Structures are given as C-alpha cells and as structure tokens.
Amino acid sequence: MQKFQTLTAVAAPFPQRNVDTDLIIRIERCTGMPKEELGKYAFEMVRFLPGGAENPEFVLNQRRYRGAQILVCGEFFGTGSSREVAVWALASMGIRCVIAPSFGQIFFNNCFQNGLLAIVLPQAAVDALAQEAAAPGAKPFTVDLEAQTINGSVRFDIAPRNRKMLLEGLDEIGLTQAMEPKIAAFQAADRKRRPWIYPS
Amino acid sequence: MKTLFDKIWDQHLVEDLGDGVHLLHVDRHLMHELSGQRGQVELKKRGIRIRNPELTIGSMDHVVSTVPGAKGGNFPWADKMIESFRAEGKRTGVKIYDIGEDGQGIVHVVGPELGFTLPGTTLLCGDSHTCTHGALGALAWGIGTSELTHVLATQTIVQQRPKTMRARFEGKPAHAVTAKDLILALIGKIGTAGGVGYAVEYAGEAIRGLEMEGRLTVCNLSIELGAKAGMIAPDEKTFAYLKGRRHAPAGALWEQAVAHWRMLPSDADAKFDKEHVLDCTTLAPQITWGTSPEDVIGVDGRIPGNKPEALAYMGLAEGKPIAGTRVDRVFIGSCTNSRLPDLRAAAGIVRGRKAAKHVKAWVVPGSWRIKQDAEAEGLHEIFLAAGFEWREAGCSMCVGVNGDLVEPQARCVSTSNRNFVGRQGPQARTHLASPATAAAAAIAGEVVDVRSF
C-alpha cells in the first residue's frame, strides 16, 4: 500500500452534507473497470452537465482546484453503499486526504485500506479549514501525519493503528496472516464451545 | 452487566491489538456477484487461498436480470461477472446459490431464509445492508473489497470497537404503521449521522411485537442511521423462525445452540453509551420527501422547506401536503421489503383494484423461494390482474446496476432504502415508504394515506 507521511497540496472546499458513495461513483462504474481509470467518473453526476460538458460550478472543475489532493468535506462524507470503488475513484483522481466532521464508517475503513488519509475534526475546525481553502490566494495545505497536524497548527487525532498503517504503508492481510496460530487456536477452542458454527 | 453487543463481540475476540482495535473471528460471510466477485479476483491475484470456504456462501442478486423468465444478466459484462463468480465459487469450494436455484436471492434475504444467519454470530458481507442480519441477534455489518479479501484470507476482521446505543420503540403502533415506518421515523428523529460510531440495539414493545421479517426491515435501515450495526435480541420468535432451515443446526446441536442463544440478550442492568426513545403510538405511515432517508414525514404531513436543493431535485414545493403528489413508478422489492409478509401486505391493498394508468408498478420478490411461496398463495395473480409486473428475484431497482432504472425526473415510490440523488437512475426521484404505502400509491396514481384504503 502507498505510504502517507507528509502531503503538501491544494485543498478544495466541498462542504455539502451527506455526500454518499453513490454520488462519488455511480454503480455502473463498479463493474470491473480498472482502478486507475475510475477518476474520470468520480462525482460524474455533479461534475458534468447532462450533455456531458463540465459543470463550471462544481468545485473540482474550477481552475484553482484542479489537481487538488485534499478535500475539506461536509458532515457524514462517504455515507451509504460499501463500494470501495468510491475510494479508488477518489485516489484515481489524485485525492490523498479527506477531512470532515464525520464519515460513513465503511467508507472510512476503506480509505485506510488504500493509503487515503481520512481526518475527523470538529465542525468548527472543518469550517475554518474550508474557509481557508476558499479564500482568494489560498496557499496549499500541508498535512503531516507523523506530527498529526494540518498547516502546522491544527492538530488532529487518529487511531494509532491507522496512523501506523499509513505511515509504513502496511498490508493488513499480511499482518493478520502472521497471527495464524492465534486464529487456529481460537477456532479449535470455539469448535468445542459452539460446534454448530462449523459445518462438519 | 453486558449488552447483547458486548457479549457477541467478546466471544469473538482472537487478539486485542491495542487502543480499542480488535481482531475478531468471522463466523459467517456472504458474497454476491458484484462485490464478492471483485474480492475473488483480488484474492486470486495475490495467490491466497480461502481459509474457510465452508463459512462463506454466495448468491446472485445485484447484476441479475429480473425480467420474467430471465436466466442471466441484461448485459454481456453482467453475464461475464455471473460466470466468473460461479466458476470461482466452484474452484474454491464456496457454495454459490445460482440463478433458478432454491436459495438464490438478495443476500440479506437468503442469509436468514437459509438459516445461514444465526444468533450470536459475527456475519460480514461486502454490502452496506449487511446490518439486516442483526434482526436475528447476529452482529453484522458491511465491508469493502479490501476487508472482504481479508475475511476470505484469514476468517477474521480487524475492527475498532464501537460504542453502544439502545433505541426503544415504546407503545403499540397504529394500524398500517409497519416496521418500515418505525425505522424511518427514528432516522427522521436522530438523522442519518445519528448512529455514527455506535452499534444499535432496537428494543421495546413495538420491536418485540414484530415478526422476523419486520425485524429484518428495521435492522436493514441501521446503515441509513449511520450505525455500525443494528441488532435485536433473539427470542422464541427467532428460534421458531430458524428451526428446520437448511443451514441451521439440527438435533442435539440445535438444543445446544438454543441454550447458548438464550444467554445472549442484554442483561437487565446493562449500560448503553446512548439511549433514544420513540413513542410509536402517535406515528403515521412515513414517506421521504428529499434526497436523504432523514428527509421523512408522516404521509399526512406537509413538505418542509429546510433543504431547498433537495426540493429542487425532487420537483416539490415547500408547504404543500405530500399526499396528492403524482407518481410515475412504484417499486416493491429490495433487501428492505421483499419478503413474503411484505408482498402479502401490498397484495392486501391491491386485491380487486387496478394500478393507475400512468403508473408502471413492479413487484420483485427478494428470493427464488419467496417467489415460489407467493405464487403458491396466488399473490402474483393479484398483482398481475392489477397491471403490476411480477419479476424474478434480485436487487433490481433499489440500486439499478442490472439496468432496472427509473427514468430521469420520473417519481418513484419505492420500498427500498436509499433516496439518494441518482440512486435509482440519473435524476430519478425516489420516495421511500412501506409496501402498503407503495401499493396504495400505485392504485391512486399519487402519494396517498394508506389508512384511507
């Protein structure tokens, strides 16, 4: 998995509440398209007008936010469907960090499986960052995962395991497979406790 | 001192990874041909074998055609996906319930129907509505492709322990107020982010009064509450529902399992991190008006003005009664409301009546078995005589990936779970409601209070 340590990049304000994963990527795009091609379909329902032209009002179509790698989002970003394709689509368009007051929980877990940093901050702190990103002549943001800061001053909390996974680019399957003896021991004891769980 | 959630979580602990993160055993895993197929491909690419193929089953639901008599997908890519899922299941020893087979259907319908879902189990699936299975007293939630691959490889999941919430549904709901109305009312009250960070236990007189199918509907919408999981304590109804089902334990194992299951309900003095109470006695049938499940009112209510963008998308005006809004499509189906009692409730409204001429109404049973049982009761004849379509089992128009879509700007009263922008098709306008309310809308040609039927 791609490591995440420090990122300095343009941040785009996207304060809409309840942005669901259906909006991030339509279900028709979840049918086997290679991950790296998904970016052009991210947010397609709002990014393009019905005729296919770019919607000039959509934030990531505005010149200053093209190439943004940080999204400052509204409450409950990534709600809804479990489709990990939503995270792949964001990653494919270059997004590496999403900041919001809260996230859909499956989406949140999916982010950390793909080297994308999801940061939860109180609404007021997110509002302030969104304002900063929207201000004329806004500078790129710097997200430092090691120090757990945004622009040197805004501190964020993160679960230690998620932090370590991203900093070191760890693969969860490999880590768990290394605990195979514990899994085998659990099942051996559990077969006695709850034999009906295991078809013979 | 322990909640139902605590008991199940603690019984599945393989390893404490620190800071509230635990490695849990996964007792049951469900796959469908959309997310499951992707997981199979990822696993194969990495050269990893499935650790416990006997603890996973699969079914075809998302991309299958629901056209009467269909035996595959509606598109070549869908047929390819179905074939790949089928072949990989065979190669790895995972039982796949195939099209036209007893056991095929929406994963969240067939899991309980087959007795694969059991009380006290951890159950995962690459699908957000996996929370449905909590209705049987399981701890169940949806996962993405990476976590799905992890489950196949290790039969475990790494997870942060959520907090606990209890939602008590007090009092007896009035006539025509169904499980769907109860849970929509709670989402309206606490919002779609109201459950973020929590595993929710549904309790109270109104929940205990529900049959298993109604409880499945309640738990199904836990994800629309933002919750990690939703669950209901198992009781005699749960045991009676499960007894004799294909994957359920039998004989001495059944007795042993039931004894274990009786110990699962939350202790009387168990503490929850949060409590909500909903008075069910005054509720009207519910219907959504906006583009989030929290945008919900009683069907006798007026359209609020607090979300102008949602109203613009939905083509509605603030202050007007929701009843009387003209409807183009009606969809009765999905993992929320496609079970036999749902179809009976809809048929009860439809019997002897005709759908309005301008309404295209569909009934899509949740499983192959439900379709057979409904036909044995003659329900399909009631729907067909009224001008409804009676289709093959699948997810269909809830998510539309098989091509079952609502036309742009058309208005659909749907028994599904999401009224998001574009969910049922680009620019489609969705109103979530119960099967009875949806059936009534098809007859009236507009949103209508089913209590007047």
Interface residues (C-beta under 8 A of the other chain):
Chain A: N18 D20 D22 L23 R26 I27 E28 C30 T31 G32 M45 P50 E75 F76 T79 G80 S81 S82 R83 E84 V85 V87 S102 F103 G104 Q105 I106 F107 N109 N110 Q113 N114 A159 P160 R161 E172 I173 T176 Q177 M179 E180 K182 I183 F186 Q187 D190 R194 P195 W196 I197 Y198 P199
Chain B: V14 E15 L17 G18 D19 G20 V21 L23 H25 D27 L34 S35 R38 R46 I48 R51 E54 L55 V63 W77 A78 M81 L118 G120 T121 G126 D127 S128 T130 W141 G142 I143 G144 T145 S146 E147 T149 H150 A153 T154 Q155 T156 V158 Q160 T192 A193 V196 G197 I223 G226 K228 H247 P249 L253 W254 Q256 A257 H260 S292 V399 G400 V401 R418 F420 V421 G422 R423 P426 Q427
